[in-house]
């Protein structure tokens, strides 16, 4: 599952959140997690631009 959560700083109040199931067609290869998750994150950011463009982040933290 891929998720995007936009928080206000410094309060860390959640302003926007969305998630998407990842259709696993690419096998897991250590060091190449982006090949599996990147299409979902592109979809999430496109939805964010459509639904709430004012929340486009200035900083992106990725756990991977």
ABEGO torsion letter per residue (X at the ends): XBBBBBBBOAAGBBABBBBBBBBBABBBBBGAAAAAAAAAAAAAAAAAAAABAAABBABBBBBX
